[in-house]
Amino acid sequence: MTTDSKTQPAQSEPERPGAVTIRFAKDKDTPGTIRYAEIVPDNDVARVKNVYLQKSFAKELGLPETITVTIAADS
């Protein structure tokens, strides 16, 4: 990640083949972060389990109750 990519807003990219999209629900406030727990459908297992966001970033997003994360492997 370059310095510019840290300060630039994320660009919306088309979803890559083989990408996985996972939803998370706000679970717990911790010092400096908010923990989001993976929403796991019945009869399934967690693939990521938890995601932590810095509170300052979560505030930029409006302190959402749920977030969606897309994971894709690089070539």
PyMOL Python script that loads the backbone (N, CA, C, O; Angstrom):
from pymol import cmd

cmd.read_pdbstr("""\
ATOM      1  N   MET A   1       0.848  -1.174   0.000  1.00  0.00           N
ATOM      2  CA  MET A   1       0.000   0.000   0.000  1.00  0.00           C
ATOM      3  C   MET A   1       0.888   1.230   0.000  1.00  0.00           C
ATOM      4  O   MET A   1       1.808   1.336   0.811  1.00  0.00           O
ATOM      5  N   THR A   2       0.622   2.142  -0.889  1.00  0.00           N
ATOM      6  CA  THR A   2       1.420   3.356  -0.962  1.00  0.00           C
ATOM      7  C   THR A   2       0.847   4.414  -0.039  1.00  0.00           C
ATOM      8  O   THR A   2      -0.282   4.294   0.437  1.00  0.00           O
ATOM      9  N   THR A   3       1.636   5.453   0.209  1.00  0.00           N
ATOM     10  CA  THR A   3       1.161   6.548   1.046  1.00  0.00           C
ATOM     11  C   THR A   3      -0.082   7.169   0.426  1.00  0.00           C
ATOM     12  O   THR A   3      -1.036   7.486   1.137  1.00  0.00           O
ATOM     13  N   ASP A   4      -0.082   7.349  -0.910  1.00  0.00           N
ATOM     14  CA  ASP A   4      -1.235   7.933  -1.580  1.00  0.00           C
ATOM     15  C   ASP A   4      -2.476   7.075  -1.400  1.00  0.00           C
ATOM     16  O   ASP A   4      -3.568   7.610  -1.206  1.00  0.00           O
ATOM     17  N   SER A   5      -2.333   5.747  -1.460  1.00  0.00           N
ATOM     18  CA  SER A   5      -3.505   4.882  -1.339  1.00  0.00           C
ATOM     19  C   SER A   5      -4.082   4.916   0.066  1.00  0.00           C
ATOM     20  O   SER A   5      -5.259   4.608   0.255  1.00  0.00           O
ATOM     21  N   LYS A   6      -3.270   5.289   1.065  1.00  0.00           N
ATOM     22  CA  LYS A   6      -3.772   5.393   2.435  1.00  0.00           C
ATOM     23  C   LYS A   6      -4.660   6.618   2.595  1.00  0.00           C
ATOM     24  O   LYS A   6      -5.590   6.607   3.401  1.00  0.00           O
ATOM     25  N   THR A   7      -4.384   7.680   1.833  1.00  0.00           N
ATOM     26  CA  THR A   7      -5.124   8.918   2.000  1.00  0.00           C
ATOM     27  C   THR A   7      -6.238   9.075   0.973  1.00  0.00           C
ATOM     28  O   THR A   7      -7.116   9.921   1.147  1.00  0.00           O
ATOM     29  N   GLN A   8      -6.223   8.291  -0.075  1.00  0.00           N
ATOM     30  CA  GLN A   8      -7.246   8.374  -1.101  1.00  0.00           C
ATOM     31  C   GLN A   8      -8.439   7.502  -0.739  1.00  0.00           C
ATOM     32  O   GLN A   8      -8.259   6.429  -0.164  1.00  0.00           O
ATOM     33  N   PRO A   9      -9.669   7.941  -1.066  1.00  0.00           N
ATOM     34  CA  PRO A   9     -10.818   7.076  -0.826  1.00  0.00           C
ATOM     35  C   PRO A   9     -10.725   5.826  -1.685  1.00  0.00           C
ATOM     36  O   PRO A   9     -10.188   5.861  -2.792  1.00  0.00           O
ATOM     37  N   ALA A  10     -11.244   4.736  -1.175  1.00  0.00           N
ATOM     38  CA  ALA A  10     -11.200   3.482  -1.923  1.00  0.00           C
ATOM     39  C   ALA A  10     -12.005   3.620  -3.200  1.00  0.00           C
ATOM     40  O   ALA A  10     -13.104   4.174  -3.198  1.00  0.00           O
ATOM     41  N   GLN A  11     -11.453   3.115  -4.283  1.00  0.00           N
ATOM     42  CA  GLN A  11     -12.156   3.116  -5.555  1.00  0.00           C
ATOM     43  C   GLN A  11     -13.009   1.867  -5.636  1.00  0.00           C
ATOM     44  O   GLN A  11     -12.588   0.790  -5.214  1.00  0.00           O
ATOM     45  N   SER A  12     -14.194   2.008  -6.173  1.00  0.00           N
ATOM     46  CA  SER A  12     -15.063   0.852  -6.351  1.00  0.00           C
ATOM     47  C   SER A  12     -14.550   0.057  -7.542  1.00  0.00           C
ATOM     48  O   SER A  12     -14.479   0.566  -8.661  1.00  0.00           O
ATOM     49  N   GLU A  13     -14.194  -1.189  -7.290  1.00  0.00           N
ATOM     50  CA  GLU A  13     -13.692  -2.050  -8.353  1.00  0.00           C
ATOM     51  C   GLU A  13     -14.726  -3.125  -8.648  1.00  0.00           C
ATOM     52  O   GLU A  13     -15.459  -3.551  -7.756  1.00  0.00           O
ATOM     53  N   PRO A  14     -14.784  -3.566  -9.912  1.00  0.00           N
ATOM     54  CA  PRO A  14     -15.682  -4.687 -10.186  1.00  0.00           C
ATOM     55  C   PRO A  14     -15.201  -5.909  -9.422  1.00  0.00           C
ATOM     56  O   PRO A  14     -13.999  -6.116  -9.258  1.00  0.00           O
ATOM     57  N   GLU A  15     -16.144  -6.718  -8.957  1.00  0.00           N
ATOM     58  CA  GLU A  15     -15.783  -7.901  -8.183  1.00  0.00           C
ATOM     59  C   GLU A  15     -15.023  -8.884  -9.054  1.00  0.00           C
ATOM     60  O   GLU A  15     -15.421  -9.165 -10.184  1.00  0.00           O
ATOM     61  N   ARG A  16     -13.935  -9.400  -8.522  1.00  0.00           N
ATOM     62  CA  ARG A  16     -13.097 -10.354  -9.243  1.00  0.00           C
ATOM     63  C   ARG A  16     -13.707 -11.743  -9.179  1.00  0.00           C
ATOM     64  O   ARG A  16     -14.381 -12.087  -8.208  1.00  0.00           O
ATOM     65  N   PRO A  17     -13.471 -12.540 -10.212  1.00  0.00           N
ATOM     66  CA  PRO A  17     -13.909 -13.938 -10.131  1.00  0.00           C
ATOM     67  C   PRO A  17     -13.216 -14.618  -8.950  1.00  0.00           C
ATOM     68  O   PRO A  17     -12.020 -14.423  -8.734  1.00  0.00           O
ATOM     69  N   GLY A  18     -13.950 -15.396  -8.207  1.00  0.00           N
ATOM     70  CA  GLY A  18     -13.381 -16.075  -7.048  1.00  0.00           C
ATOM     71  C   GLY A  18     -13.351 -15.224  -5.797  1.00  0.00           C
ATOM     72  O   GLY A  18     -12.916 -15.695  -4.746  1.00  0.00           O
ATOM     73  N   ALA A  19     -13.806 -13.971  -5.881  1.00  0.00           N
ATOM     74  CA  ALA A  19     -13.849 -13.104  -4.705  1.00  0.00           C
ATOM     75  C   ALA A  19     -14.960 -13.572  -3.777  1.00  0.00           C
ATOM     76  O   ALA A  19     -15.971 -14.116  -4.221  1.00  0.00           O
ATOM     77  N   VAL A  20     -14.757 -13.353  -2.486  1.00  0.00           N
ATOM     78  CA  VAL A  20     -15.729 -13.745  -1.478  1.00  0.00           C
ATOM     79  C   VAL A  20     -16.179 -12.482  -0.749  1.00  0.00           C
ATOM     80  O   VAL A  20     -15.350 -11.695  -0.293  1.00  0.00           O
ATOM     81  N   THR A  21     -17.487 -12.290  -0.640  1.00  0.00           N
ATOM     82  CA  THR A  21     -18.047 -11.154   0.080  1.00  0.00           C
ATOM     83  C   THR A  21     -18.663 -11.666   1.372  1.00  0.00           C
ATOM     84  O   THR A  21     -19.477 -12.590   1.366  1.00  0.00           O
ATOM     85  N   ILE A  22     -18.261 -11.048   2.487  1.00  0.00           N
ATOM     86  CA  ILE A  22     -18.698 -11.495   3.813  1.00  0.00           C
ATOM     87  C   ILE A  22     -19.267 -10.298   4.571  1.00  0.00           C
ATOM     88  O   ILE A  22     -18.703  -9.204   4.525  1.00  0.00           O
ATOM     89  N   ARG A  23     -20.387 -10.506   5.268  1.00  0.00           N
ATOM     90  CA  ARG A  23     -21.005  -9.453   6.066  1.00  0.00           C
ATOM     91  C   ARG A  23     -20.627  -9.626   7.536  1.00  0.00           C
ATOM     92  O   ARG A  23     -20.474 -10.740   8.037  1.00  0.00           O
ATOM     93  N   PHE A  24     -20.481  -8.480   8.206  1.00  0.00           N
ATOM     94  CA  PHE A  24     -20.114  -8.444   9.617  1.00  0.00           C
ATOM     95  C   PHE A  24     -21.067  -7.515  10.354  1.00  0.00           C
ATOM     96  O   PHE A  24     -21.503  -6.505   9.800  1.00  0.00           O
ATOM     97  N   ALA A  25     -21.395  -7.848  11.600  1.00  0.00           N
ATOM     98  CA  ALA A  25     -22.245  -7.016  12.446  1.00  0.00           C
ATOM     99  C   ALA A  25     -21.424  -6.469  13.610  1.00  0.00           C
ATOM    100  O   ALA A  25     -20.539  -7.145  14.134  1.00  0.00           O
ATOM    101  N   LYS A  26     -21.730  -5.244  14.001  1.00  0.00           N
ATOM    102  CA  LYS A  26     -21.035  -4.616  15.130  1.00  0.00           C
ATOM    103  C   LYS A  26     -21.191  -5.505  16.351  1.00  0.00           C
ATOM    104  O   LYS A  26     -22.299  -5.912  16.699  1.00  0.00           O
ATOM    105  N   ASP A  27     -20.069  -5.804  17.000  1.00  0.00           N
ATOM    106  CA  ASP A  27     -20.071  -6.757  18.102  1.00  0.00           C
ATOM    107  C   ASP A  27     -19.638  -6.127  19.417  1.00  0.00           C
ATOM    108  O   ASP A  27     -20.298  -6.317  20.438  1.00  0.00           O
ATOM    109  N   LYS A  28     -18.532  -5.376  19.407  1.00  0.00           N
ATOM    110  CA  LYS A  28     -17.989  -4.870  20.668  1.00  0.00           C
ATOM    111  C   LYS A  28     -17.101  -3.660  20.416  1.00  0.00           C
ATOM    112  O   LYS A  28     -16.338  -3.616  19.451  1.00  0.00           O
ATOM    113  N   ASP A  29     -17.220  -2.670  21.315  1.00  0.00           N
ATOM    114  CA  ASP A  29     -16.285  -1.545  21.314  1.00  0.00           C
ATOM    115  C   ASP A  29     -15.086  -1.936  22.166  1.00  0.00           C
ATOM    116  O   ASP A  29     -15.243  -2.369  23.307  1.00  0.00           O
ATOM    117  N   THR A  30     -13.906  -1.784  21.619  1.00  0.00           N
ATOM    118  CA  THR A  30     -12.678  -2.026  22.365  1.00  0.00           C
ATOM    119  C   THR A  30     -11.899  -0.716  22.370  1.00  0.00           C
ATOM    120  O   THR A  30     -12.241   0.196  21.618  1.00  0.00           O
ATOM    121  N   PRO A  31     -10.866  -0.599  23.194  1.00  0.00           N
ATOM    122  CA  PRO A  31     -10.116   0.663  23.215  1.00  0.00           C
ATOM    123  C   PRO A  31      -9.528   0.991  21.833  1.00  0.00           C
ATOM    124  O   PRO A  31      -8.628   0.303  21.351  1.00  0.00           O
ATOM    125  N   GLY A  32     -10.044   2.039  21.215  1.00  0.00           N
ATOM    126  CA  GLY A  32      -9.509   2.492  19.936  1.00  0.00           C
ATOM    127  C   GLY A  32     -10.072   1.783  18.716  1.00  0.00           C
ATOM    128  O   GLY A  32      -9.825   2.221  17.592  1.00  0.00           O
ATOM    129  N   THR A  33     -10.823   0.697  18.902  1.00  0.00           N
ATOM    130  CA  THR A  33     -11.356  -0.038  17.753  1.00  0.00           C
ATOM    131  C   THR A  33     -12.805  -0.463  18.001  1.00  0.00           C
ATOM    132  O   THR A  33     -13.312  -0.417  19.122  1.00  0.00           O
ATOM    133  N   ILE A  34     -13.441  -0.874  16.917  1.00  0.00           N
ATOM    134  CA  ILE A  34     -14.758  -1.515  17.010  1.00  0.00           C
ATOM    135  C   ILE A  34     -14.614  -2.882  16.358  1.00  0.00           C
ATOM    136  O   ILE A  34     -14.116  -3.008  15.239  1.00  0.00           O
ATOM    137  N   ARG A  35     -15.060  -3.903  17.085  1.00  0.00           N
ATOM    138  CA  ARG A  35     -14.987  -5.273  16.557  1.00  0.00           C
ATOM    139  C   ARG A  35     -16.301  -5.608  15.869  1.00  0.00           C
ATOM    140  O   ARG A  35     -17.382  -5.395  16.417  1.00  0.00           O
ATOM    141  N   TYR A  36     -16.185  -6.134  14.662  1.00  0.00           N
ATOM    142  CA  TYR A  36     -17.330  -6.624  13.899  1.00  0.00           C
ATOM    143  C   TYR A  36     -17.189  -8.132  13.787  1.00  0.00           C
ATOM    144  O   TYR A  36     -16.118  -8.640  13.456  1.00  0.00           O
ATOM    145  N   ALA A  37     -18.283  -8.854  14.066  1.00  0.00           N
ATOM    146  CA  ALA A  37     -18.293 -10.316  14.015  1.00  0.00           C
ATOM    147  C   ALA A  37     -18.969 -10.762  12.719  1.00  0.00           C
ATOM    148  O   ALA A  37     -19.959 -10.176  12.283  1.00  0.00           O
ATOM    149  N   GLU A  38     -18.418 -11.796  12.124  1.00  0.00           N
ATOM    150  CA  GLU A  38     -18.972 -12.327  10.880  1.00  0.00           C
ATOM    151  C   GLU A  38     -20.402 -12.823  11.107  1.00  0.00           C
ATOM    152  O   GLU A  38     -20.689 -13.500  12.094  1.00  0.00           O
ATOM    153  N   ILE A  39     -21.281 -12.478  10.185  1.00  0.00           N
ATOM    154  CA  ILE A  39     -22.650 -12.986  10.208  1.00  0.00           C
ATOM    155  C   ILE A  39     -22.614 -14.329   9.490  1.00  0.00           C
ATOM    156  O   ILE A  39     -22.408 -14.397   8.278  1.00  0.00           O
ATOM    157  N   VAL A  40     -22.817 -15.396  10.258  1.00  0.00           N
ATOM    158  CA  VAL A  40     -22.698 -16.754   9.721  1.00  0.00           C
ATOM    159  C   VAL A  40     -24.089 -17.364   9.572  1.00  0.00           C
ATOM    160  O   VAL A  40     -24.812 -17.508  10.558  1.00  0.00           O
ATOM    161  N   PRO A  41     -24.470 -17.725   8.334  1.00  0.00           N
ATOM    162  CA  PRO A  41     -25.771 -18.376   8.145  1.00  0.00           C
ATOM    163  C   PRO A  41     -25.825 -19.709   8.899  1.00  0.00           C
ATOM    164  O   PRO A  41     -24.792 -20.325   9.164  1.00  0.00           O
ATOM    165  N   ASP A  42     -27.044 -20.146   9.239  1.00  0.00           N
ATOM    166  CA  ASP A  42     -27.211 -21.452   9.889  1.00  0.00           C
ATOM    167  C   ASP A  42     -26.541 -22.535   9.058  1.00  0.00           C
ATOM    168  O   ASP A  42     -26.507 -22.458   7.830  1.00  0.00           O
ATOM    169  N   ASN A  43     -26.017 -23.529   9.729  1.00  0.00           N
ATOM    170  CA  ASN A  43     -25.369 -24.684   9.085  1.00  0.00           C
ATOM    171  C   ASN A  43     -24.143 -24.288   8.271  1.00  0.00           C
ATOM    172  O   ASN A  43     -23.816 -24.955   7.289  1.00  0.00           O
ATOM    173  N   ASP A  44     -23.465 -23.222   8.660  1.00  0.00           N
ATOM    174  CA  ASP A  44     -22.235 -22.801   7.980  1.00  0.00           C
ATOM    175  C   ASP A  44     -21.188 -22.501   9.053  1.00  0.00           C
ATOM    176  O   ASP A  44     -21.510 -22.472  10.241  1.00  0.00           O
ATOM    177  N   VAL A  45     -19.951 -22.279   8.645  1.00  0.00           N
ATOM    178  CA  VAL A  45     -18.881 -21.946   9.584  1.00  0.00           C
ATOM    179  C   VAL A  45     -18.288 -20.592   9.208  1.00  0.00           C
ATOM    180  O   VAL A  45     -18.322 -20.188   8.045  1.00  0.00           O
ATOM    181  N   ALA A  46     -17.746 -19.900  10.202  1.00  0.00           N
ATOM    182  CA  ALA A  46     -17.114 -18.602   9.958  1.00  0.00           C
ATOM    183  C   ALA A  46     -15.864 -18.796   9.116  1.00  0.00           C
ATOM    184  O   ALA A  46     -15.113 -19.751   9.312  1.00  0.00           O
ATOM    185  N   ARG A  47     -15.647 -17.883   8.178  1.00  0.00           N
ATOM    186  CA  ARG A  47     -14.443 -17.931   7.345  1.00  0.00           C
ATOM    187  C   ARG A  47     -13.413 -16.921   7.811  1.00  0.00           C
ATOM    188  O   ARG A  47     -12.213 -17.141   7.646  1.00  0.00           O
ATOM    189  N   VAL A  48     -13.857 -15.823   8.388  1.00  0.00           N
ATOM    190  CA  VAL A  48     -12.946 -14.787   8.880  1.00  0.00           C
ATOM    191  C   VAL A  48     -13.112 -14.599  10.387  1.00  0.00           C
ATOM    192  O   VAL A  48     -12.114 -14.409  11.083  1.00  0.00           O
ATOM    193  N   LYS A  49     -14.273 -14.642  10.886  1.00  0.00           N
ATOM    194  CA  LYS A  49     -14.690 -14.519  12.276  1.00  0.00           C
ATOM    195  C   LYS A  49     -14.832 -13.064  12.714  1.00  0.00           C
ATOM    196  O   LYS A  49     -15.952 -12.623  12.968  1.00  0.00           O
ATOM    197  N   ASN A  50     -13.740 -12.298  12.812  1.00  0.00           N
ATOM    198  CA  ASN A  50     -13.808 -10.919  13.293  1.00  0.00           C
ATOM    199  C   ASN A  50     -12.991  -9.979  12.418  1.00  0.00           C
ATOM    200  O   ASN A  50     -11.979 -10.362  11.829  1.00  0.00           O
ATOM    201  N   VAL A  51     -13.466  -8.730  12.352  1.00  0.00           N
ATOM    202  CA  VAL A  51     -12.737  -7.644  11.696  1.00  0.00           C
ATOM    203  C   VAL A  51     -12.736  -6.478  12.671  1.00  0.00           C
ATOM    204  O   VAL A  51     -13.765  -6.166  13.269  1.00  0.00           O
ATOM    205  N   TYR A  52     -11.595  -5.839  12.833  1.00  0.00           N
ATOM    206  CA  TYR A  52     -11.478  -4.678  13.711  1.00  0.00           C
ATOM    207  C   TYR A  52     -11.271  -3.431  12.855  1.00  0.00           C
ATOM    208  O   TYR A  52     -10.431  -3.416  11.956  1.00  0.00           O
ATOM    209  N   LEU A  53     -12.046  -2.392  13.143  1.00  0.00           N
ATOM    210  CA  LEU A  53     -11.864  -1.098  12.483  1.00  0.00           C
ATOM    211  C   LEU A  53     -11.437  -0.077  13.519  1.00  0.00           C
ATOM    212  O   LEU A  53     -11.946  -0.066  14.639  1.00  0.00           O
ATOM    213  N   GLN A  54     -10.501   0.778  13.142  1.00  0.00           N
ATOM    214  CA  GLN A  54     -10.143   1.887  14.011  1.00  0.00           C
ATOM    215  C   GLN A  54     -11.384   2.746  14.208  1.00  0.00           C
ATOM    216  O   GLN A  54     -12.131   2.978  13.257  1.00  0.00           O
ATOM    217  N   LYS A  55     -11.614   3.223  15.436  1.00  0.00           N
ATOM    218  CA  LYS A  55     -12.813   4.017  15.713  1.00  0.00           C
ATOM    219  C   LYS A  55     -12.887   5.247  14.821  1.00  0.00           C
ATOM    220  O   LYS A  55     -13.973   5.619  14.378  1.00  0.00           O
ATOM    221  N   SER A  56     -11.756   5.882  14.550  1.00  0.00           N
ATOM    222  CA  SER A  56     -11.773   7.082  13.701  1.00  0.00           C
ATOM    223  C   SER A  56     -12.264   6.747  12.295  1.00  0.00           C
ATOM    224  O   SER A  56     -12.987   7.540  11.693  1.00  0.00           O
ATOM    225  N   PHE A  57     -11.884   5.586  11.764  1.00  0.00           N
ATOM    226  CA  PHE A  57     -12.343   5.172  10.431  1.00  0.00           C
ATOM    227  C   PHE A  57     -13.818   4.793  10.474  1.00  0.00           C
ATOM    228  O   PHE A  57     -14.574   5.147   9.569  1.00  0.00           O
ATOM    229  N   ALA A  58     -14.234   4.078  11.516  1.00  0.00           N
ATOM    230  CA  ALA A  58     -15.642   3.700  11.655  1.00  0.00           C
ATOM    231  C   ALA A  58     -16.514   4.955  11.733  1.00  0.00           C
ATOM    232  O   ALA A  58     -17.620   4.974  11.192  1.00  0.00           O
ATOM    233  N   LYS A  59     -16.024   5.999  12.400  1.00  0.00           N
ATOM    234  CA  LYS A  59     -16.773   7.253  12.479  1.00  0.00           C
ATOM    235  C   LYS A  59     -16.913   7.888  11.098  1.00  0.00           C
ATOM    236  O   LYS A  59     -17.964   8.440  10.772  1.00  0.00           O
ATOM    237  N   GLU A  60     -15.847   7.809  10.280  1.00  0.00           N
ATOM    238  CA  GLU A  60     -15.919   8.317   8.905  1.00  0.00           C
ATOM    239  C   GLU A  60     -17.012   7.600   8.119  1.00  0.00           C
ATOM    240  O   GLU A  60     -17.640   8.193   7.242  1.00  0.00           O
ATOM    241  N   LEU A  61     -17.240   6.327   8.431  1.00  0.00           N
ATOM    242  CA  LEU A  61     -18.270   5.531   7.760  1.00  0.00           C
ATOM    243  C   LEU A  61     -19.648   5.724   8.376  1.00  0.00           C
ATOM    244  O   LEU A  61     -20.629   5.173   7.877  1.00  0.00           O
ATOM    245  N   GLY A  62     -19.735   6.501   9.456  1.00  0.00           N
ATOM    246  CA  GLY A  62     -21.013   6.740  10.115  1.00  0.00           C
ATOM    247  C   GLY A  62     -21.342   5.722  11.189  1.00  0.00           C
ATOM    248  O   GLY A  62     -22.513   5.524  11.513  1.00  0.00           O
ATOM    249  N   LEU A  63     -20.323   5.067  11.751  1.00  0.00           N
ATOM    250  CA  LEU A  63     -20.495   4.040  12.787  1.00  0.00           C
ATOM    251  C   LEU A  63     -21.560   3.016  12.384  1.00  0.00           C
ATOM    252  O   LEU A  63     -22.562   2.860  13.081  1.00  0.00           O
ATOM    253  N   PRO A  64     -21.351   2.325  11.276  1.00  0.00           N
ATOM    254  CA  PRO A  64     -22.366   1.393  10.781  1.00  0.00           C
ATOM    255  C   PRO A  64     -22.572   0.199  11.703  1.00  0.00           C
ATOM    256  O   PRO A  64     -21.645  -0.246  12.380  1.00  0.00           O
ATOM    257  N   GLU A  65     -23.787  -0.308  11.720  1.00  0.00           N
ATOM    258  CA  GLU A  65     -24.107  -1.516  12.483  1.00  0.00           C
ATOM    259  C   GLU A  65     -23.615  -2.760  11.751  1.00  0.00           C
ATOM    260  O   GLU A  65     -23.282  -3.760  12.388  1.00  0.00           O
ATOM    261  N   THR A  66     -23.565  -2.709  10.419  1.00  0.00           N
ATOM    262  CA  THR A  66     -23.036  -3.826   9.630  1.00  0.00           C
ATOM    263  C   THR A  66     -22.090  -3.287   8.571  1.00  0.00           C
ATOM    264  O   THR A  66     -22.231  -2.154   8.112  1.00  0.00           O
ATOM    265  N   ILE A  67     -21.120  -4.118   8.187  1.00  0.00           N
ATOM    266  CA  ILE A  67     -20.200  -3.795   7.102  1.00  0.00           C
ATOM    267  C   ILE A  67     -20.103  -5.009   6.179  1.00  0.00           C
ATOM    268  O   ILE A  67     -20.401  -6.134   6.580  1.00  0.00           O
ATOM    269  N   THR A  68     -19.689  -4.768   4.958  1.00  0.00           N
ATOM    270  CA  THR A  68     -19.478  -5.830   3.989  1.00  0.00           C
ATOM    271  C   THR A  68     -18.030  -5.751   3.520  1.00  0.00           C
ATOM    272  O   THR A  68     -17.545  -4.680   3.155  1.00  0.00           O
ATOM    273  N   VAL A  69     -17.340  -6.894   3.531  1.00  0.00           N
ATOM    274  CA  VAL A  69     -15.942  -6.968   3.140  1.00  0.00           C
ATOM    275  C   VAL A  69     -15.826  -7.959   1.983  1.00  0.00           C
ATOM    276  O   VAL A  69     -16.360  -9.067   2.044  1.00  0.00           O
ATOM    277  N   THR A  70     -15.122  -7.546   0.928  1.00  0.00           N
ATOM    278  CA  THR A  70     -14.861  -8.446  -0.195  1.00  0.00           C
ATOM    279  C   THR A  70     -13.386  -8.802  -0.179  1.00  0.00           C
ATOM    280  O   THR A  70     -12.524  -7.926  -0.105  1.00  0.00           O
ATOM    281  N   ILE A  71     -13.105 -10.092  -0.250  1.00  0.00           N
ATOM    282  CA  ILE A  71     -11.734 -10.595  -0.218  1.00  0.00           C
ATOM    283  C   ILE A  71     -11.453 -11.301  -1.541  1.00  0.00           C
ATOM    284  O   ILE A  71     -12.210 -12.170  -1.975  1.00  0.00           O
ATOM    285  N   ALA A  72     -10.346 -10.905  -2.171  1.00  0.00           N
ATOM    286  CA  ALA A  72      -9.927 -11.526  -3.420  1.00  0.00           C
ATOM    287  C   ALA A  72      -8.436 -11.787  -3.364  1.00  0.00           C
ATOM    288  O   ALA A  72      -7.671 -10.972  -2.848  1.00  0.00           O
ATOM    289  N   ALA A  73      -8.034 -12.909  -3.888  1.00  0.00           N
ATOM    290  CA  ALA A  73      -6.614 -13.240  -3.931  1.00  0.00           C
ATOM    291  C   ALA A  73      -5.942 -12.444  -5.048  1.00  0.00           C
ATOM    292  O   ALA A  73      -6.517 -12.253  -6.119  1.00  0.00           O
ATOM    293  N   ASP A  74      -4.713 -11.980  -4.784  1.00  0.00           N
ATOM    294  CA  ASP A  74      -3.918 -11.350  -5.834  1.00  0.00           C
ATOM    295  C   ASP A  74      -3.332 -12.455  -6.699  1.00  0.00           C
ATOM    296  O   ASP A  74      -3.223 -13.609  -6.284  1.00  0.00           O
ATOM    297  N   SER A  75      -2.963 -12.073  -7.896  1.00  0.00           N
ATOM    298  CA  SER A  75      -2.414 -13.081  -8.828  1.00  0.00           C
ATOM    299  C   SER A  75      -1.166 -13.716  -8.304  1.00  0.00           C
ATOM    300  O   SER A  75      -0.587 -14.578  -8.966  1.00  0.00           O
TER     301      SER A  75
END
""", "prot")
cmd.dss("prot")
cmd.show_as("cartoon", "prot")
cmd.util.cbc("prot")
cmd.orient("prot")
